[in-house]
Amino acid sequence: MSHSQKDRPWLIRTYAGHSTAEASNALYRSNLAKGQTGLSVAFDLPTQTGYDSDHVLSRGEVGKVGVPVSHLGDMRMLFRDIPLEQMNTSMTINATAPWLLALYIAVAEEQGADVSALQGTVQNDLIKEYLSRGTYICPPAPSLKMIADVAEYCYSNVPKWNPMNVCSYHLQEAGATPEQELAFALATATAVLDALKPRVPAEDFPALVGRISFFVNAGIRFVTEMCKMRAFVDLWDEICRDRYGVEDSKFRRFRYGVQVNSLGLTEQQPENNVYRILIEMLAVTLSKKARARAVQLPAWNEALGLPRPWDQQWSMRMQQILAYETDLLEFDDLFDGNPAVDRKVEELKEGARAELAHLDGLGGAISAIDYMKGRLVESNSERLGRIEAGETVVVGVNKWQQGEPSPLMTGDGGIMVVDPAVEAEQIARLEEWRAGRDAQAVERALADLREAAAAGRNIMEPSIAAAKAGVTTGEWAAQMRAVHGEYRGPTGVAAGRSNKTEGLDDLREAVDMVSDRLGRRLKFLVGKPGLDGHSNGAEQIACRARDCGMDIAYEGIRLTPAEIVAAAERDRAHVVGLSILSGSHIPLVEDLVSQMREAGLGHIPIIVGGIIPEEDAARLREMGVSRIYTPKDFELNMIMQDIVTLADPAAVAAE
């Protein structure tokens, strides 16, 4: 085969952003110089959930898991000296997607770019936020309308932009089986297309369908995952043809980007993750027919904290070696006509079709959010149970735990730590920005925005006008909250005991015994302070505690320390458990501990779980935290035993 026929490689991206717009801009420019071909922007949690950097809920979260963008000035700085007209930019943003796209368009216009030539993607998928990631703001119906606003606006004004990225990545992170990942993602896509259909002339609809893209996860069972991608291709083609009557096959093509699985990355022997990431990448590149359009890989040390530029470079080199050194792109599809592959693909499609029919019976994805959430929590319980029981082998975790210490972990602990001073600097810049703008222009822009939202008009034009007037992220989101209200998603954690009591007899006995000593059922409160919406850990701890016979209160995500303290007082909790994965554990726990003491609840033991480096763990213990758990503490029953011991008045008396 001659070189002229070689396939073009996929877009090579690194998911990046941290600290400040200025620091992130430098990172982007150096990544582009190293051969990255597209940008993928990570925003911090306040930006994702529509709060300014100085909001009470933003404390400790500014610049941690991504870059803070509070206004046009931040966006301008983020893309300084990067010509947007020549870029392909992916923004992982959902609830505030219309706003960040508005800021992006405003910056492109300032650069003198032709807006209709801009290329990129906003994730803009709210349904998976309710199910797994937790950065939603408004209820489902108005959220769906905002997704449609973006799609309709892009179709007319920014035709090469992907206005929505149906995201199954986080479904797998929350425990979805391949069949659930297929079905829940496709049901989300049809919910969005159903909302879009009445908004455009019938003859334009197929082209709009052709702009919907997907963002997918690839796990370690790479043959199954590759078959899942082929199943996605077939099922999407089928849905576009049969449900929407799309004749042109190019508009029915399954277009997807991928980040491979972070769920399977281990804190133990983290250097092994480099192999896991490589193997997972093969699932989305080997099959030409089901090959990703864009790939971004996590870094080997993401289970430990924020990767450094070198770690990201290492992941990028992996992609470049596969694309440019191997002969993969010289061949047609390697799996066509393979009986084992065909059989597995058919099996996955059958399972997904059955699940899709069930979702349709419930009235589609929006009506089925509670059902889907419950199923994901269940699947994740089963997945963890298999690891605990040793049925699923995880190298270095439940088998071959002994190993040499890693030389990669020396010096800076193998991760990058965001300077705590960043938050104060960002807030100072925000105050300066607010002081320097035309207050009347801001008021007018906000009034227009609110009026458009209340009247059900498309909010994109007034959002772009607001961006140019200097409106902040928190002000934009406040208008949406005012018009549409806020929403608390389902937790997926049922209150009653489940029948999954295998291996729990001793623990249940211990819980009964301690409850007798306490004079009432052992009460365990699980809370998630701050803005981190990744609730898998909290849900699994709550479920296991419930199955052990404890009386649990799990209030869901995004609580202020004050709300958790109030719940502890109201529920007369015996033990309080906190889960924080965003790296903001120090300020949040500090705040919570002092509020507990002020409320006269200083005697209640507190346990904390999250991605917590050892020196931080030592600081938390000094603050009075009783136990600290990180991802390596995967044996939930040991954690349960600790909770029983902490609550036991006899054990306390013995001390």
Wavefront OBJ file of the C-alpha trace (Angstrom):
o trace
v 0.000 0.000 0.000
v 1.555 3.337 -0.991
v 2.130 6.103 1.527
v -0.250 8.475 -0.234
v -3.184 6.332 0.904
v -2.228 6.332 4.578
v -5.109 7.446 6.822
v -4.830 10.809 8.550
v -4.130 10.354 12.250
v -6.760 11.228 14.818
v -6.560 14.600 16.609
v -3.974 14.351 19.389
v -5.053 16.192 22.511
v -4.113 16.555 26.160
v -6.836 17.448 28.675
v -5.299 20.417 30.450
v -5.875 23.532 32.492
v -5.064 24.548 36.051
v -4.289 27.440 38.405
v -4.912 30.506 36.231
v -5.653 31.465 32.638
v -2.080 32.708 32.323
v -0.488 29.453 33.556
v -2.822 27.406 31.341
v -2.033 29.559 28.304
v 1.681 28.828 28.763
v 0.900 25.101 29.089
v -1.194 25.107 25.882
v 1.476 26.875 23.891
v 4.149 24.445 25.054
v 1.881 21.430 24.297
v 1.197 22.768 20.783
v 4.950 23.180 20.289
v 5.416 19.516 21.321
v 3.126 18.369 18.520
v -0.323 18.386 20.070
v -2.881 19.038 17.306
v -5.934 20.173 19.258
v -6.708 21.884 22.553
v -8.794 20.323 25.288
v -9.710 22.703 28.076
v -10.332 21.616 31.665
v -12.262 24.205 33.703
v -12.249 24.426 37.490
v -15.355 23.428 39.462
v -16.654 26.959 40.180
v -16.573 27.711 36.428
v -18.334 24.411 35.669
v -21.065 25.004 38.239
v -21.626 28.701 37.536
v -19.999 30.435 40.503
v -17.496 33.272 40.551
v -14.137 32.572 42.220
v -15.148 34.541 45.331
v -18.419 32.671 46.006
v -18.662 30.803 49.349
v -18.953 27.447 47.541
v -15.790 28.177 45.524
v -13.563 28.174 48.624
v -10.634 25.838 48.121
v -11.780 24.834 44.612
v -10.360 27.699 42.512
v -7.907 26.499 39.850
v -7.753 22.952 41.276
v -9.149 20.582 38.645
v -8.992 23.070 35.788
v -8.683 26.712 34.857
v -10.938 29.398 36.405
v -12.729 31.513 33.771
v -14.832 34.202 35.438
v -15.158 36.686 32.531
v -13.984 37.763 29.091
v -10.596 38.892 30.457
v -9.831 35.363 31.685
v -10.880 33.853 28.331
v -8.762 36.417 26.455
v -5.737 35.482 28.566
v -6.402 31.749 28.161
v -6.037 31.973 24.374
v -3.481 34.755 24.135
v -1.271 34.321 21.015
v -3.234 31.214 19.993
v -5.082 31.914 16.717
v -8.541 30.421 17.351
v -9.389 30.322 13.643
v -6.667 27.677 13.176
v -7.450 25.700 16.346
v -9.682 22.734 17.066
v -10.743 23.338 20.666
v -12.651 20.960 22.870
v -14.171 22.439 26.034
v -15.305 20.049 28.757
v -18.152 22.218 29.946
v -21.796 21.372 30.489
v -24.172 23.465 32.595
v -22.342 26.671 31.655
v -21.627 25.581 28.044
v -23.712 28.367 26.407
v -21.762 30.913 28.452
v -18.247 29.583 27.804
v -18.994 29.229 24.105
v -20.232 32.853 24.174
v -16.932 33.949 25.777
v -14.964 31.912 23.208
v -16.840 33.501 20.299
v -16.330 36.978 21.810
v -12.551 36.359 22.060
v -12.428 34.988 18.499
v -14.172 38.154 17.272
v -11.616 40.291 19.149
v -8.852 38.346 17.411
v -10.484 39.224 14.072
v -11.338 35.585 13.338
v -14.123 34.537 10.986
v -16.532 33.078 13.561
v -18.160 30.799 10.992
v -14.756 29.091 10.522
v -14.289 28.157 14.206
v -13.883 24.444 14.877
v -14.305 22.555 18.109
v -16.698 21.016 20.580
v -18.540 21.925 23.758
v -19.461 18.857 25.783
v -22.871 20.313 26.734
v -24.376 17.015 27.949
v -26.400 17.553 31.107
v -27.941 14.113 31.475
v -24.655 12.417 32.395
v -24.046 15.247 34.903
v -27.152 14.143 36.820
v -25.942 10.547 36.600
v -22.262 10.736 37.334
v -20.368 13.990 37.399
v -22.580 16.385 39.288
v -21.839 19.756 37.649
v -25.459 20.501 36.762
v -27.282 23.703 37.758
v -30.878 23.705 36.480
v -33.555 20.988 36.214
v -33.580 18.615 33.213
v -36.184 20.304 30.958
v -34.653 23.819 30.861
v -31.185 22.255 30.662
v -32.249 20.329 27.564
v -33.597 23.570 26.102
v -30.215 25.282 26.633
v -28.452 22.377 24.902
v -30.813 22.880 21.959
v -30.151 26.661 22.023
v -26.437 26.029 21.533
v -27.047 23.501 18.744
v -29.460 25.765 16.887
v -27.123 28.764 17.193
v -24.042 26.821 16.050
v -25.903 25.330 13.116
v -26.678 28.808 11.759
v -23.547 30.708 12.856
v -20.675 28.318 13.617
v -21.407 25.394 11.291
v -18.164 23.458 11.922
v -18.640 23.465 15.702
v -19.940 20.357 17.503
v -22.618 21.828 19.768
v -22.978 18.717 21.857
v -20.836 15.827 22.799
v -22.964 12.979 24.116
v -20.775 11.784 26.881
v -20.682 8.145 27.893
v -17.205 8.523 29.398
v -18.479 9.358 32.866
v -21.119 6.628 32.746
v -18.357 4.031 32.655
v -16.496 5.943 35.380
v -19.660 5.565 37.475
v -19.700 1.809 36.927
v -21.741 1.313 33.729
v -21.516 -2.016 31.920
v -20.788 -1.750 28.156
v -24.485 -2.316 27.403
v -25.524 0.437 29.837
v -22.917 2.786 28.399
v -24.268 2.189 24.881
v -27.927 2.504 25.831
v -27.741 5.438 28.251
v -25.607 7.472 25.818
v -27.804 6.750 22.804
v -30.954 7.550 24.808
v -29.370 10.899 25.750
v -28.613 11.609 22.078
v -32.190 10.876 21.009
v -33.580 13.074 23.816
v -31.493 15.967 22.477
v -32.361 15.330 18.810
v -36.071 15.086 19.665
v -35.789 18.523 21.310
v -33.950 19.940 18.274
v -36.151 18.552 15.526
v -38.995 21.122 15.754
v -36.479 24.002 15.759
v -35.106 23.641 12.246
v -36.602 23.148 8.775
v -37.000 19.427 8.011
v -34.526 19.557 5.119
v -31.816 20.942 7.441
v -32.289 18.373 10.202
v -29.976 15.644 8.766
v -27.030 18.080 8.713
v -27.761 18.941 12.354
v -27.779 15.213 13.236
v -24.390 15.018 11.541
v -22.932 17.549 14.008
v -23.751 15.542 17.131
v -20.574 13.939 18.412
v -19.840 11.524 21.237
v -17.229 11.302 23.984
v -16.482 7.745 24.982
v -14.520 5.782 27.558
v -12.345 2.774 26.799
v -11.635 0.406 29.663
v -9.031 -2.299 30.149
v -11.073 -5.172 28.645
v -9.964 -3.868 25.304
v -11.472 -6.498 22.983
v -14.913 -5.926 24.517
v -14.344 -2.162 24.384
v -13.360 -2.310 20.695
v -16.507 -4.339 20.009
v -18.487 -1.733 21.967
v -17.170 0.965 19.598
v -18.237 -1.093 16.571
v -21.648 -1.575 18.216
v -21.909 2.210 18.757
v -21.225 2.773 15.031
v -23.936 0.292 13.973
v -26.572 1.382 16.499
v -26.132 5.095 15.748
v -26.438 4.424 12.026
v -29.610 2.440 12.735
v -31.135 5.174 14.972
v -30.339 7.984 12.514
v -31.860 6.011 9.649
v -34.911 4.469 11.319
v -35.855 7.050 13.935
v -34.901 10.241 12.083
v -35.017 9.197 8.421
v -31.487 10.455 7.676
v -30.743 9.223 4.140
v -27.190 10.471 3.656
v -24.789 8.005 5.299
v -22.190 10.722 5.993
v -24.642 12.394 8.421
v -25.159 9.036 10.164
v -21.473 8.520 10.895
v -20.626 7.931 14.564
v -18.089 10.675 15.320
v -16.376 10.402 18.650
v -13.500 11.570 20.791
v -12.169 9.531 23.631
v -10.363 9.718 26.917
v -9.467 6.273 28.153
v -10.516 5.015 31.549
v -9.373 6.815 34.698
v -11.489 4.544 36.918
v -8.999 1.696 36.519
v -5.903 3.786 37.259
v -4.382 2.652 40.518
v -2.696 4.534 43.314
v -0.734 1.360 44.077
v 2.271 0.840 41.734
v 1.085 3.778 39.627
v 3.783 3.241 36.997
v 1.727 0.232 35.772
v -0.922 2.720 34.660
v 1.207 3.613 31.667
v 0.565 0.124 30.262
v -3.121 0.293 31.100
v -3.482 3.589 29.220
v -1.666 2.204 26.154
v -3.789 -0.950 26.043
v -6.984 1.070 26.453
v -5.954 3.354 23.581
v -5.768 0.309 21.274
v -9.505 -0.297 21.766
v -10.334 3.016 20.066
v -7.661 3.049 17.349
v -7.165 -0.529 16.060
v -10.485 -0.848 14.216
v -10.508 1.597 11.278
v -14.313 1.615 11.041
v -14.693 2.464 14.703
v -11.626 4.676 15.151
v -11.811 7.779 17.350
v -11.625 11.236 15.729
v -9.706 12.634 18.698
v -7.855 10.968 21.559
v -6.724 12.362 24.901
v -5.079 10.122 27.434
v -4.866 10.491 31.198
v -1.400 10.557 32.739
v 0.033 7.600 34.656
v -0.203 9.458 37.989
v -3.782 10.775 37.875
v -4.846 8.564 40.769
v -2.308 10.502 42.872
v -3.130 14.082 41.879
v -2.634 16.632 39.127
v -0.170 15.515 36.412
v 2.894 17.632 35.651
v 3.707 18.798 32.077
v 6.198 15.919 31.738
v 3.509 13.362 32.637
v 1.178 14.816 30.011
v 3.972 14.833 27.450
v 4.615 11.130 28.133
v 0.963 10.323 27.388
v 1.095 12.394 24.213
v 4.253 10.620 23.000
v 2.366 7.322 23.314
v -0.191 8.574 20.788
v 2.476 9.904 18.434
v 4.376 6.602 18.455
v 1.213 4.645 17.581
v 0.203 7.129 14.855
v 3.580 7.814 13.243
v 5.986 4.946 14.029
v 3.676 1.950 13.595
v 1.983 0.890 10.350
v -1.533 0.939 11.844
v -2.827 3.705 9.553
v -1.779 1.862 6.364
v -4.407 -0.880 6.666
v -8.117 -1.364 6.161
v -10.205 -2.550 9.093
v -8.445 -5.435 10.828
v -11.588 -7.010 12.289
v -14.088 -7.142 9.427
v -15.488 -10.640 9.057
v -13.947 -11.890 12.302
v -16.514 -14.324 13.797
v -15.524 -13.714 17.446
v -15.778 -9.949 16.994
v -19.057 -10.153 15.047
v -20.581 -12.354 17.738
v -19.564 -10.006 20.561
v -20.763 -6.912 18.660
v -24.175 -8.529 18.059
v -24.411 -9.522 21.725
v -23.671 -5.947 22.863
v -26.169 -4.509 20.363
v -28.883 -6.876 21.572
v -28.265 -5.930 25.208
v -28.229 -2.230 24.361
v -31.428 -2.453 22.278
v -33.241 -4.168 25.161
v -32.082 -1.442 27.583
v -33.060 1.287 25.059
v -36.540 -0.208 24.711
v -36.852 -0.150 28.514
v -35.783 3.532 28.620
v -38.294 4.354 25.879
v -40.976 2.666 27.970
v -40.060 4.985 30.864
v -40.531 7.998 28.572
v -36.935 8.489 27.417
v -33.702 9.586 29.078
v -35.066 12.661 30.876
v -37.835 10.687 32.603
v -35.478 7.801 33.356
v -32.766 9.731 35.240
v -33.653 8.180 38.618
v -33.764 4.688 37.109
v -30.411 5.095 35.312
v -28.732 6.519 38.428
v -29.900 3.570 40.529
v -28.641 1.088 37.921
v -25.196 2.739 37.792
v -24.780 2.647 41.581
v -25.751 -1.043 41.495
v -23.355 -1.903 38.640
v -20.540 -0.111 40.427
v -21.283 -2.025 43.653
v -21.028 -5.268 41.707
v -17.765 -4.168 40.029
v -16.190 -3.278 43.397
v -17.476 -6.499 44.940
v -15.681 -8.503 42.233
v -12.401 -6.677 42.971
v -12.775 -7.188 46.743
v -13.515 -10.878 46.224
v -10.540 -11.243 43.876
v -12.767 -12.359 40.967
v -11.539 -9.364 38.977
v -7.757 -9.194 39.162
v -6.195 -5.743 39.462
v -2.422 -6.072 39.334
v -0.710 -4.462 42.323
v -4.049 -3.995 44.108
v -5.545 -7.386 44.928
v -2.724 -9.494 43.451
v 1.075 -9.070 43.342
v 0.966 -6.204 45.806
v 4.675 -6.564 46.647
v 6.932 -4.500 44.414
v 9.933 -2.225 44.146
v 9.381 1.442 45.086
v 8.961 3.618 42.001
v 11.803 5.991 41.110
v 9.191 8.168 39.342
v 7.754 9.207 42.690
v 10.788 11.027 44.083
v 11.300 14.762 44.556
v 7.946 16.452 44.119
v 5.946 13.336 45.027
v 5.279 12.678 41.368
v 2.477 15.247 41.009
v 1.889 18.953 40.578
v 0.348 20.869 43.459
v -1.584 24.059 42.757
v -0.255 26.978 44.814
v -2.894 28.005 47.405
v -2.070 31.676 46.634
v -3.708 31.198 43.214
v -7.197 31.604 44.702
v -6.474 35.009 46.264
v -4.831 36.239 43.036
v -7.791 35.102 40.950
v -10.243 36.848 43.313
v -8.188 40.070 43.202
v -8.283 40.017 39.376
v -12.032 39.395 39.482
v -12.599 42.397 41.787
v -10.472 44.557 39.511
v -12.497 43.377 36.497
v -15.818 44.184 38.185
v -14.552 47.647 39.170
v -13.336 48.441 35.673
v -16.475 47.701 33.647
v -19.474 49.824 32.644
v -22.005 48.907 35.356
v -25.021 50.124 33.360
v -24.025 48.078 30.303
v -23.740 45.020 32.562
v -27.198 45.624 34.078
v -28.737 46.015 30.607
v -27.053 42.865 29.303
v -28.236 40.832 32.321
v -31.798 42.137 31.971
v -31.835 41.160 28.260
v -30.420 37.732 29.073
v -32.973 37.090 31.788
v -35.829 38.280 29.588
v -34.766 35.964 26.739
v -34.535 32.988 29.140
v -37.925 33.752 30.704
v -39.569 34.126 27.282
v -38.089 30.834 26.037
v -35.989 32.510 23.322
v -32.522 31.315 22.301
v -30.041 32.582 24.918
v -26.901 32.489 22.761
v -27.100 36.008 21.256
v -27.830 37.723 24.603
v -25.090 35.580 26.219
v -22.516 36.800 23.662
v -23.659 40.384 24.255
v -23.309 39.813 28.015
v -19.794 38.401 27.521
v -18.765 41.564 25.675
v -20.338 43.782 28.348
v -18.122 42.176 31.003
v -20.674 39.949 32.772
v -19.129 37.267 35.035
v -19.738 33.512 35.072
v -21.575 33.745 38.404
v -23.810 36.566 37.128
v -24.703 34.637 33.960
v -25.565 31.483 35.946
v -27.537 33.504 38.510
v -29.943 34.555 35.731
v -30.441 30.899 34.747
v -30.995 29.919 38.388
v -33.485 32.773 38.813
v -35.512 31.822 35.734
v -35.305 28.013 35.838
v -34.619 27.172 39.479
v -31.975 24.831 40.848
v -32.011 21.051 40.929
v -30.824 18.285 43.272
v -30.081 15.120 41.325
v -31.019 11.641 42.578
v -28.335 9.934 44.704
v -29.095 6.390 43.539
v -28.723 5.226 47.149
v -31.907 3.547 48.351
v -32.777 3.823 52.037
v -33.811 0.242 52.835
v -31.391 -2.608 53.492
v -30.511 -4.541 50.373
v -30.426 -8.329 50.240
v -26.699 -8.228 49.365
v -25.480 -9.363 52.744
v -22.937 -11.956 51.639
v -19.883 -11.851 53.892
v -21.412 -9.146 56.073
v -22.715 -11.280 58.964
v -19.910 -10.377 61.401
v -20.173 -6.692 60.568
v -23.955 -6.694 60.958
v -23.581 -8.330 64.358
v -21.018 -5.701 65.394
v -23.326 -2.893 64.218
v -26.218 -4.392 66.210
v -24.058 -4.708 69.307
v -22.744 -1.150 69.156
v -26.246 0.168 68.396
v -27.475 -1.533 71.583
v -24.728 0.208 73.566
v -25.624 3.539 71.978
v -29.290 3.065 72.784
v -30.270 3.611 69.133
v -29.204 2.525 65.657
v -25.658 3.602 64.707
v -26.151 6.779 62.633
v -23.583 7.434 59.896
v -23.708 10.692 57.937
v -21.975 10.839 54.530
v -21.382 14.294 53.069
v -19.647 15.830 50.072
v -18.498 19.354 50.921
v -17.391 21.696 48.148
v -18.196 21.506 44.450
v -16.737 18.089 43.575
v -19.569 16.076 42.014
v -17.772 12.739 41.591
v -19.888 10.812 44.031
v -19.018 7.135 43.299
v -16.992 6.693 46.461
v -19.529 8.362 48.731
v -22.364 6.309 47.196
v -20.526 3.023 47.606
v -19.578 3.758 51.222
v -23.199 4.746 51.975
v -24.566 1.590 50.302
v -22.173 -0.722 52.137
v -22.896 0.992 55.482
v -26.613 0.544 54.834
v -26.086 -3.150 54.003
v -24.180 -3.550 57.285
v -27.289 -2.341 59.114
v -26.259 1.220 59.898
v -28.759 4.043 59.709
v -27.269 6.169 56.932
v -27.871 9.712 55.776
v -26.392 10.505 52.384
v -27.413 13.975 51.328
v -25.799 14.024 47.887
v -23.225 16.406 46.472
v -22.189 20.058 46.717
v -22.911 20.882 50.333
v -21.428 23.744 52.293
v -19.672 22.725 55.535
v -22.501 24.555 57.366
v -25.122 22.281 55.735
v -23.206 19.160 56.773
v -22.854 20.417 60.367
v -26.601 21.154 60.472
v -27.343 17.621 59.219
v -25.005 16.088 61.842
v -26.833 18.002 64.550
v -30.302 17.189 63.229
v -29.560 13.476 62.666
v -27.536 13.136 65.893
v -24.829 11.434 63.827
v -22.397 9.093 65.580
v -19.796 9.321 62.792
v -19.434 11.822 59.921
v -17.791 10.708 56.646
v -16.567 13.227 54.070
v -15.592 12.519 50.467
v -13.516 15.077 48.517
v -11.752 14.226 45.253
v -10.952 17.665 43.871
v -7.856 18.295 45.989
v -9.580 20.905 48.173
v -9.670 18.668 51.282
v -7.471 20.910 53.482
v -9.562 24.127 53.429
v -12.909 22.299 53.435
v -12.102 19.954 56.318
v -10.547 22.799 58.316
v -13.726 24.827 57.895
v -15.952 21.876 58.772
v -13.990 20.855 61.883
v -14.097 24.387 63.308
v -17.838 24.670 62.610
v -18.448 21.281 64.273
v -16.581 22.488 67.387
v -18.533 25.754 67.447
v -21.791 23.794 67.274
v -20.697 21.687 70.264
v -20.219 18.593 68.049
v -16.436 18.328 68.460
v -16.802 14.849 69.982
v -18.214 13.301 66.768
v -15.477 11.374 64.914
v -14.829 12.519 61.316
v -13.440 10.283 58.575
v -12.279 11.569 55.181
v -11.844 9.857 51.813
v -10.261 11.222 48.644
v -7.100 11.666 46.620
v -4.992 12.807 49.568
v -1.162 12.903 49.572
v 0.539 11.641 52.760
v 1.687 15.080 53.999
v -1.899 16.360 53.660
v -3.141 13.307 55.557
v -0.802 14.228 58.417
v -2.253 17.760 58.489
v -5.809 16.398 58.537
v -4.944 14.147 61.484
v -3.571 17.177 63.324
v -6.906 18.921 62.723
v -8.617 16.021 64.478
v -9.692 13.732 61.625
v -9.944 10.153 62.942
v -9.315 8.131 59.765
v -8.219 8.932 56.191
v -8.870 6.706 53.185
v -7.467 6.974 49.667
v -8.257 4.895 46.550
v -5.874 2.165 47.756
v -8.263 1.411 50.630
v -10.578 -0.510 48.337
v -11.736 -3.018 50.968
v -14.949 -1.352 52.086
v -15.516 -3.816 54.924
v -12.347 -2.648 56.676
v -13.697 0.908 56.508
v -17.007 -0.346 57.960
v -15.142 -2.007 60.825
v -13.421 1.335 61.557
v -16.766 3.179 61.641
v -18.177 0.634 64.112
v -15.090 1.002 66.328
v -15.239 4.812 66.213
v -18.901 4.824 67.220
v -18.531 2.222 69.966
v -18.860 3.848 73.418
v -17.111 0.827 75.004
v -14.059 1.302 72.760
v -13.987 5.013 73.594
v -14.219 4.268 77.336
v -11.330 1.766 77.038
v -9.122 4.505 75.594
l 1 2 3 4 5 6 7 8 9 10 11 12 13 14 15 16 17 18 19 20 21 22 23 24 25 26 27 28 29 30 31 32 33 34 35 36 37 38 39 40 41 42 43 44 45 46 47 48 49 50 51 52 53 54 55 56 57 58 59 60 61 62 63 64 65 66 67 68 69 70 71 72 73 74 75 76 77 78 79 80 81 82 83 84 85 86 87 88 89 90 91 92 93 94 95 96 97 98 99 100 101 102 103 104 105 106 107 108 109 110 111 112 113 114 115 116 117 118 119 120 121 122 123 124 125 126 127 128 129 130 131 132 133 134 135 136 137 138 139 140 141 142 143 144 145 146 147 148 149 150 151 152 153 154 155 156 157 158 159 160 161 162 163 164 165 166 167 168 169 170 171 172 173 174 175 176 177 178 179 180 181 182 183 184 185 186 187 188 189 190 191 192 193 194 195 196 197 198 199 200 201 202 203 204 205 206 207 208 209 210 211 212 213 214 215 216 217 218 219 220 221 222 223 224 225 226 227 228 229 230 231 232 233 234 235 236 237 238 239 240 241 242 243 244 245 246 247 248 249 250 251 252 253 254 255 256 257 258 259 260 261 262 263 264 265 266 267 268 269 270 271 272 273 274 275 276 277 278 279 280 281 282 283 284 285 286 287 288 289 290 291 292 293 294 295 296 297 298 299 300 301 302 303 304 305 306 307 308 309 310 311 312 313 314 315 316 317 318 319 320 321 322 323 324 325 326 327 328 329 330 331 332 333 334 335 336 337 338 339 340 341 342 343 344 345 346 347 348 349 350 351 352 353 354 355 356 357 358 359 360 361 362 363 364 365 366 367 368 369 370 371 372 373 374 375 376 377 378 379 380 381 382 383 384 385 386 387 388 389 390 391 392 393 394 395 396 397 398 399 400 401 402 403 404 405 406 407 408 409 410 411 412 413 414 415 416 417 418 419 420 421 422 423 424 425 426 427 428 429 430 431 432 433 434 435 436 437 438 439 440 441 442 443 444 445 446 447 448 449 450 451 452 453 454 455 456 457 458 459 460 461 462 463 464 465 466 467 468 469 470 471 472 473 474 475 476 477 478 479 480 481 482 483 484 485 486 487 488 489 490 491 492 493 494 495 496 497 498 499 500 501 502 503 504 505 506 507 508 509 510 511 512 513 514 515 516 517 518 519 520 521 522 523 524 525 526 527 528 529 530 531 532 533 534 535 536 537 538 539 540 541 542 543 544 545 546 547 548 549 550 551 552 553 554 555 556 557 558 559 560 561 562 563 564 565 566 567 568 569 570 571 572 573 574 575 576 577 578 579 580 581 582 583 584 585 586 587 588 589 590 591 592 593 594 595 596 597 598 599 600 601 602 603 604 605 606 607 608 609 610 611 612 613 614 615 616 617 618 619 620 621 622 623 624 625 626 627 628 629 630 631 632 633 634 635 636 637 638 639 640 641 642 643 644 645 646 647 648 649 650 651 652 653 654 655
